[in-house]
Amino acid sequence: MVLIKRVPMLEAIKIRTRPVLMTAFSVSAGMLPVALGSAIGLERLAPLGAVTIGGLIIGTLMTLIFIPIIFIKSFKSK
């Protein structure tokens, strides 16, 4: 039963990894000038840019690593 649930999960991870990483990278690259304070007129929003990039990194790691591990572990126990 565990193997039946694990194979589709691993296949879904392979399929979704690229789009999730591309989205996270593009948003992080777009927010980099704001986070560094080099965007004209947006110097006061530098902390917001840093928090946005940090939150995006944490969310990406949770989406790609933590949540699938929890899902697989929850089906192992049943």
N, C-alpha and C positions, 0 to 999 in steps of 0.2 A: 504493500500500500504506500509506503514512504517513497519507494522508487517511482511509482506512478505519478506522484505529486512533484517529485524533485526534478525530473527530466523537463517537464514544461517550464518550471521556474527557471532552470538554468538556461534554457533556450530563450526565454523572455529577457533574461539579463543580457544575453549576447545581442539580441535585437535592439534593446532600448539603450544600451550603453552609449553608442555614438551620438544619437540625438540629444541625450541629456548632457553629455560632455560638451557638445557644440553649443548648446544654448547657454550653459553655465560659462563657458569661455567667452562667448561673444558679449554677454551682459557684463562680465567682469572687465573685459577689455574696454567696453564703453564707459564703465564707471571709474576707470583708472584715472583719467584726468580730473574728475571731480574729487576723488579720494586724495590725490596728490596736491590739490589746490591750484592746479595750473589752468583750470578753466576760468576764463575771464568772467568776473562777476559772481562766481560760485565758490569763492574761497571759504565762505562761512559754512558751506555745506560739506566740507571735507570730512568731518566725522560721520556724516550720513553715508557718504560714499564708502568709507572704510567699513562701517557696520553692514552695509548692503553686500559688499564683496565677501566679508566674513560669514554672513548668514547664508549666502549662496554656496559657499564652499561646504559649510556644515550640512545644508540641505541636500547638496549633491552627494556627499559621502553617505548620508543616511539613506537616500534613495537607491544608490547603487550597491551599498555594502550592508548596512545595518538592517534594513527592513527585509531584504531577502533572507538574511541569516535567521532572523527571528521567525519568519514564515516557515523556513525549512525545519528549524528546531521545534516549532509548535506541532508540526505534523509527525516528527520523530517520536514525540512523547505519547501520541495516540495510538 
